[in-house]
Amino acid sequence: MQPVSQTRSFTTVFLIEMWERFGYYGMAALLVLFMVDKLGFADGRANLTWGAFTALVYASPSIGGWIGDKILGTRRTMRYGAIVLCAGYLMLALPNDSLAYLYASLGVIVVGNGLFKANAANLVRRIYEGDDARIDSAFTIYYMAVNIGSTASILATPWIKDHWGWHAAFAVCCAGMALGILNFALMHRTLAHIGSQPDREPVQWRRLAGVVAGGAALALVTTHVLEHKALAVASVWTAAIAILAIFVYMIAKAERAERAGLIAALVLVAQVILFFIFYVQMSTSLTLFALRNVDPRFIVFGHTLFTWNAAQFQALNPIWIMVLSPVLVVIYNALAKRGHDLPVAAKYALGFGTVAAGFLVFASSGRFAVDGRVSSWFMVWGYGFYSLGELLVSGLGLAMIARYVPARMSGFMMGAYFVATGVSQYLGSVVANFAQMPSHELDAAQSLPLYTQLFEGLGWLAAGGMVIALLLLPLMRKLSRQHLGCAEEREALVLAA
């Protein structure tokens, strides 16, 4: 039997990730606006509900990664997660606008994402295991799958909502996920040799039943948590403390050859937490800013090219990422061939610098406002800087785990990475509320200063992140050298044996 190439295996994961992100970001583009416009939520409540939901969405893969590593298998768990996600989007598509039903639907999505997310990333890590030169490039291209899917859905679902209603738009998210499952079923043989140990064994039905029962319990808990803000906050911090404690325990108990890599991973994960405070603004403050203070027309030389609604401005982020991803891949590969690969910590510093530039563009737009409305082109260029920063920080977060963490810990550590992003998702929603409207009756001129002050503060916070990353650069170089030296020593011992 002819061996399957890395490219074919990667393509299979790339495509199901693309369709999964189509479903998720189509839903994400609408959810805050759905709560404000359809359900009558105040800005603050909508932002914090979104923050609590996304915190749980990003925290749940820590459990899913462990299930993939130890219980069901990485490949199987990813497939089951995709099916559960499809069910969650189907629930949103049904015409039921009660709060309890909305929270139950979001609970199912949390479970599905927990099973899917860490395991999809872990499969990419396993495909390129031992090939450090290609890991950064592979994860940058993988990150592009996120943005192909999200661009299509962010542009489509708000338009569908305007013409056929909210639930029709959510139905499109369900259809996208169903296409991803079908595509994976047709291409699954390309991953037959990739996965964790349980993937190589027959399904153990007792274990599967246990996972189903646990998933149902998590969905019920999530529904209850979303209804109670204090409980949501407690859950976020409990997850963060638990993951940190496990991280410290793993560092303490790890072999000397593994310790430096784990410490480096911990430092970089802490920086990722800061970045995702900026990331969550896309679905909260930036979307509400677009709703209230951005001219929806794209005008060139006095002529309107086209018009977007508030949710569609979120598509600028994935569009820029698709434009910039291939450029960064070429740069990474060229530097690697010359032996001058830029350290991950240096990429983080550059990333925070460009994020700062993006938010300062948003902040400066208020100086050129007309009747409280700013040109849509400020959103284009602000998102451009922001998206380059995202590629340099978030786009390499998973590559960082793949590079520094031992394979036997990779599923859990992918999950730990997502817990860190979950904590910052909630923190980001709290930050977004610094610009919440005290009343829906405020006009554009009154709301504009609130948003521009928030964006200016975020710009300076990102600049602070850049300074911290630069200060940590010598430490990260030292840890990286120790990690590389220990890995080479261990490889020599294996060869000698």
Disulfide bonds with the S-S distance in Angstrom:
none
